[in-house]
Amino acid sequence: MYIGHKLEEKAIDMKDWNQMNVADRATELLSITTEPRRKQILENFIEHATAECVGDYERLMASCSQKHQRYEVYGRDIDRSSLPQSYQALKKHYYKLIEKNLFNIHTELESLSVGEDSLVLDTITHQLLSGANVLTILGINTEDPEGVYMVSRRLCIIFIFDEDGLGCGEHAYCCGPATKKHLTKISPEQIPKSFRNNPLTGRAA
């Protein structure tokens, strides 16, 4: 699928916030896909994306291959040792992702393509982070460490699948490190409940 135009790298209105957006678009593509292997990949991706969007840790891990994993980030400096390269490392990675409320993401799709071993997203990815996490993760000081910010970045993400159709890696490509121009502060009344009620800790991070 391709929307037919280039998306701008800017924040969306919180009234349009939908953490299920990427799973919904993939479900639409699944409805018109007939080739069995591509359907298998789409079905796994939808399960994975849905579980991640709601912070369902057990369901999320069940969508991932236990045989092998390879996660990569290109386009900015990152310590590769921090990226999971096994199922055991991935379990820790996703637990931390949910525990720290990093799963509050709206994926705005420009295109979605599915092949026999991979699925590719071209996106503007919008992620909600606390001011403290903006500093810890992105190295950017904010005016309000207790506030919530939307980080809006163009990302291309390649999802890799094993012979059983389970996810076995993600390779993300970005256009350099995030800067303050990628941040938009969110007013308290616009912050979604999922950010305030973490499924693992019961609180915001």
One Martini backbone bead per residue (centre of mass of N, CA, C, O) as a GRO file, in nm:
protein
  205
    1MET     BB    1   0.099   0.034   0.018
    2TYR     BB    2   0.009   0.378  -0.097
    3ILE     BB    3  -0.085   0.717  -0.050
    4GLY     BB    4   0.063   0.927  -0.283
    5HIS     BB    5   0.244   1.083  -0.059
    6LYS     BB    6   0.421   1.299   0.135
    7LEU     BB    7   0.513   1.312   0.454
    8GLU     BB    8   0.530   1.504   0.727
    9GLU     BB    9   0.767   1.601   0.982
   10LYS     BB   10   0.511   1.601   1.212
   11ALA     BB   11   0.282   1.656   1.421
   12ILE     BB   12  -0.007   1.542   1.558
   13ASP     BB   13  -0.319   1.534   1.645
   14MET     BB   14  -0.454   1.395   1.930
   15LYS     BB   15  -0.735   1.323   1.795
   16ASP     BB   16  -0.559   1.110   1.596
   17TRP     BB   17  -0.481   0.913   1.800
   18ASN     BB   18  -0.349   0.570   1.707
   19GLN     BB   19  -0.199   0.278   1.804
   20MET     BB   20  -0.360   0.095   1.568
   21ASN     BB   21  -0.294   0.197   1.281
   22VAL     BB   22  -0.094  -0.017   1.163
   23ALA     BB   23  -0.282  -0.263   1.205
   24ASP     BB   24  -0.518  -0.158   1.035
   25ARG     BB   25  -0.363  -0.133   0.764
   26ALA     BB   26  -0.273  -0.432   0.754
   27THR     BB   27  -0.561  -0.550   0.750
   28GLU     BB   28  -0.638  -0.431   0.477
   29LEU     BB   29  -0.417  -0.583   0.319
   30LEU     BB   30  -0.499  -0.872   0.400
   31SER     BB   31  -0.786  -0.869   0.254
   32ILE     BB   32  -0.608  -0.864  -0.047
   33THR     BB   33  -0.443  -1.118   0.027
   34THR     BB   34  -0.341  -1.450  -0.116
   35GLU     BB   35  -0.064  -1.522  -0.040
   36PRO     BB   36   0.035  -1.725   0.213
   37ARG     BB   37   0.304  -1.597   0.312
   38ARG     BB   38   0.206  -1.303   0.330
   39LYS     BB   39  -0.022  -1.361   0.526
   40GLN     BB   40   0.154  -1.467   0.755
   41ILE     BB   41   0.314  -1.207   0.798
   42LEU     BB   42   0.076  -1.017   0.850
   43GLU     BB   43  -0.043  -1.165   1.092
   44ASN     BB   44   0.206  -1.130   1.273
   45PHE     BB   45   0.230  -0.825   1.260
   46ILE     BB   46  -0.047  -0.761   1.382
   47GLU     BB   47   0.005  -0.903   1.650
   48HIS     BB   48   0.257  -0.744   1.729
   49ALA     BB   49   0.142  -0.454   1.709
   50THR     BB   50  -0.092  -0.490   1.906
   51ALA     BB   51   0.070  -0.576   2.157
   52GLU     BB   52   0.249  -0.321   2.168
   53CYS     BB   53   0.021  -0.098   2.179
   54VAL     BB   54  -0.092  -0.233   2.470
   55GLY     BB   55   0.134  -0.380   2.646
   56ASP     BB   56   0.154  -0.704   2.575
   57TYR     BB   57   0.401  -0.902   2.662
   58GLU     BB   58   0.326  -1.201   2.610
   59ARG     BB   59   0.212  -1.157   2.324
   60LEU     BB   60   0.463  -1.032   2.202
   61MET     BB   61   0.660  -1.276   2.246
   62ALA     BB   62   0.483  -1.484   2.078
   63SER     BB   63   0.559  -1.323   1.796
   64CYS     BB   64   0.851  -1.433   1.848
   65SER     BB   65   1.138  -1.571   1.774
   66GLN     BB   66   1.350  -1.832   1.926
   67LYS     BB   67   1.588  -1.876   1.719
   68HIS     BB   68   1.620  -1.564   1.614
   69GLN     BB   69   1.792  -1.231   1.630
   70ARG     BB   70   1.782  -0.888   1.465
   71TYR     BB   71   1.889  -0.567   1.568
   72GLU     BB   72   1.876  -0.241   1.401
   73VAL     BB   73   2.049   0.088   1.364
   74TYR     BB   74   2.029   0.353   1.127
   75GLY     BB   75   2.165   0.703   1.121
   76ARG     BB   76   2.287   0.656   1.416
   77ASP     BB   77   2.435   0.656   1.706
   78ILE     BB   78   2.491   0.322   1.848
   79ASP     BB   79   2.489   0.070   2.075
   80ARG     BB   80   2.476  -0.250   1.971
   81SER     BB   81   2.468  -0.394   2.257
   82SER     BB   82   2.163  -0.274   2.306
   83LEU     BB   83   2.078  -0.479   2.092
   84PRO     BB   84   1.897  -0.741   2.009
   85GLN     BB   85   2.035  -1.102   1.937
   86SER     BB   86   1.802  -1.245   2.105
   87TYR     BB   87   1.544  -1.369   2.279
   88GLN     BB   88   1.644  -1.299   2.565
   89ALA     BB   89   1.708  -1.002   2.496
   90LEU     BB   90   1.419  -0.931   2.396
   91LYS     BB   91   1.271  -0.964   2.663
   92LYS     BB   92   1.415  -0.723   2.797
   93HIS     BB   93   1.351  -0.505   2.588
   94TYR     BB   94   1.030  -0.520   2.607
   95TYR     BB   95   1.000  -0.476   2.905
   96LYS     BB   96   1.130  -0.195   2.906
   97LEU     BB   97   0.946  -0.060   2.699
   98ILE     BB   98   0.689  -0.088   2.874
   99GLU     BB   99   0.782   0.014   3.155
  100LYS     BB  100   0.869   0.309   3.007
  101ASN     BB  101   0.641   0.387   2.790
  102LEU     BB  102   0.745   0.323   2.470
  103PHE     BB  103   0.452   0.218   2.331
  104ASN     BB  104   0.352   0.513   2.264
  105ILE     BB  105   0.240   0.473   1.930
  106HIS     BB  106   0.215   0.645   1.612
  107THR     BB  107   0.179   0.511   1.285
  108GLU     BB  108   0.252   0.683   0.994
  109LEU     BB  109   0.166   0.592   0.671
  110GLU     BB  110   0.309   0.571   0.344
  111SER     BB  111   0.416   0.262   0.347
  112LEU     BB  112   0.343  -0.096   0.261
  113SER     BB  113   0.549  -0.393   0.242
  114VAL     BB  114   0.528  -0.740   0.126
  115GLY     BB  115   0.700  -1.041   0.151
  116GLU     BB  116   0.861  -1.353   0.219
  117ASP     BB  117   1.071  -1.215   0.473
  118SER     BB  118   0.932  -0.921   0.467
  119LEU     BB  119   0.856  -0.590   0.614
  120VAL     BB  120   0.777  -0.250   0.501
  121LEU     BB  121   0.817   0.075   0.653
  122ASP     BB  122   0.697   0.405   0.578
  123THR     BB  123   0.740   0.671   0.820
  124ILE     BB  124   0.573   0.852   1.077
  125THR     BB  125   0.688   0.854   1.405
  126HIS     BB  126   0.495   0.865   1.709
  127GLN     BB  127   0.621   0.948   2.038
  128LEU     BB  128   0.575   0.909   2.381
  129LEU     BB  129   0.750   1.119   2.622
  130SER     BB  130   0.912   1.196   2.874
  131GLY     BB  131   1.128   1.431   2.963
  132ALA     BB  132   1.325   1.230   3.093
  133ASN     BB  133   1.339   1.037   2.839
  134VAL     BB  134   1.445   1.240   2.640
  135LEU     BB  135   1.716   1.262   2.783
  136THR     BB  136   1.802   0.961   2.810
  137ILE     BB  137   1.752   0.874   2.498
  138LEU     BB  138   1.818   1.165   2.327
  139GLY     BB  139   1.973   1.409   2.480
  140ILE     BB  140   1.729   1.614   2.559
  141ASN     BB  141   1.644   1.907   2.682
  142THR     BB  142   1.374   2.014   2.879
  143GLU     BB  143   1.142   2.228   3.036
  144ASP     BB  144   0.980   1.940   3.127
  145PRO     BB  145   1.040   1.644   3.286
  146GLU     BB  146   0.716   1.588   3.356
  147GLY     BB  147   0.641   1.591   3.081
  148VAL     BB  148   0.492   1.549   2.750
  149TYR     BB  149   0.621   1.414   2.439
  150MET     BB  150   0.635   1.443   2.090
  151VAL     BB  151   0.800   1.225   1.863
  152SER     BB  152   0.882   1.314   1.519
  153ARG     BB  153   0.974   1.060   1.275
  154ARG     BB  154   1.150   0.935   1.019
  155LEU     BB  155   1.089   0.586   0.928
  156CYS     BB  156   1.252   0.283   0.837
  157ILE     BB  157   1.110  -0.052   0.858
  158ILE     BB  158   1.244  -0.383   0.888
  159PHE     BB  159   1.082  -0.688   0.890
  160ILE     BB  160   1.166  -1.009   1.010
  161PHE     BB  161   1.128  -1.363   0.905
  162ASP     BB  162   1.075  -1.678   0.954
  163GLU     BB  163   0.970  -1.994   0.849
  164ASP     BB  164   0.709  -1.952   1.059
  165GLY     BB  165   0.635  -1.629   1.066
  166LEU     BB  166   0.827  -1.504   1.273
  167GLY     BB  167   0.976  -1.266   1.437
  168CYS     BB  168   1.355  -1.182   1.382
  169GLY     BB  169   1.346  -0.860   1.322
  170GLU     BB  170   1.482  -0.512   1.319
  171HIS     BB  171   1.533  -0.245   1.072
  172ALA     BB  172   1.636   0.088   1.129
  173TYR     BB  173   1.581   0.405   0.956
  174CYS     BB  174   1.738   0.727   0.981
  175CYS     BB  175   1.792   1.104   0.991
  176GLY     BB  176   1.929   1.102   1.244
  177PRO     BB  177   1.913   1.275   1.513
  178ALA     BB  178   1.733   1.406   1.742
  179THR     BB  179   1.555   1.712   1.797
  180LYS     BB  180   1.367   1.978   1.899
  181LYS     BB  181   1.197   1.982   1.628
  182HIS     BB  182   1.064   1.685   1.712
  183LEU     BB  183   0.914   1.839   1.944
  184THR     BB  184   0.596   1.806   2.134
  185LYS     BB  185   0.397   1.934   2.359
  186ILE     BB  186   0.165   1.788   2.586
  187SER     BB  187  -0.123   1.821   2.716
  188PRO     BB  188  -0.266   1.674   2.985
  189GLU     BB  189  -0.561   1.624   2.846
  190GLN     BB  190  -0.411   1.451   2.592
  191ILE     BB  191  -0.325   1.218   2.754
  192PRO     BB  192  -0.325   0.898   2.747
  193LYS     BB  193  -0.408   0.636   2.950
  194SER     BB  194  -0.164   0.448   2.875
  195PHE     BB  195   0.048   0.648   3.008
  196ARG     BB  196  -0.085   0.640   3.314
  197ASN     BB  197  -0.138   0.302   3.272
  198ASN     BB  198   0.068   0.070   3.319
  199PRO     BB  199   0.067  -0.279   3.262
  200LEU     BB  200   0.317  -0.330   3.473
  201THR     BB  201   0.302  -0.071   3.698
  202GLY     BB  202   0.045   0.147   3.697
  203ARG     BB  203   0.230   0.381   3.572
  204ALA     BB  204   0.412   0.632   3.497
  205ALA     BB  205   0.750   0.713   3.337
   0.00000   0.00000   0.00000
